[in-house]
Amino acid sequence: MTILAWIVLAVALLAVCLLIYACCVKSGEADERAEREFREWQKTQQRCCPTCAHHLGAEQCRINAEGECREGGGFELWEAKDA
């Protein structure tokens, strides 16, 4: 093999290694994003209307914030029933 063939082979090998690395990094980012979204989802499941002090049942809210619970928003108005 000539020196040019070795250079081409080395460049091709480097390109394959970089492609594999990029895929691994992207996969890791996707995993982290999925874990973060799952943690956020768990928080919304813990802080839902039935566990709120303002919840009257039948999707009714004492402080007229039914839309917040229905939308799955930030639950800024949520208070523990014990409070």
Residue pairs with C-beta under 8 A, 6 or more apart in sequence:
1 9
44 72
44 75
47 75
47 78
48 69
48 75
49 55
49 59
49 61
49 66
49 69
51 78
51 80
51 81
52 61
52 69
52 75
52 77
52 78
52 79
52 80
52 81
53 79
53 80
53 81
53 82
53 83
54 61
54 62
54 63
54 65
54 77
54 78
54 79
55 61
55 62
55 69
55 81
56 62
59 66
59 69
59 70
60 66
61 68
61 69
63 77
65 77
67 73
68 74
68 75
68 76
68 77
69 75
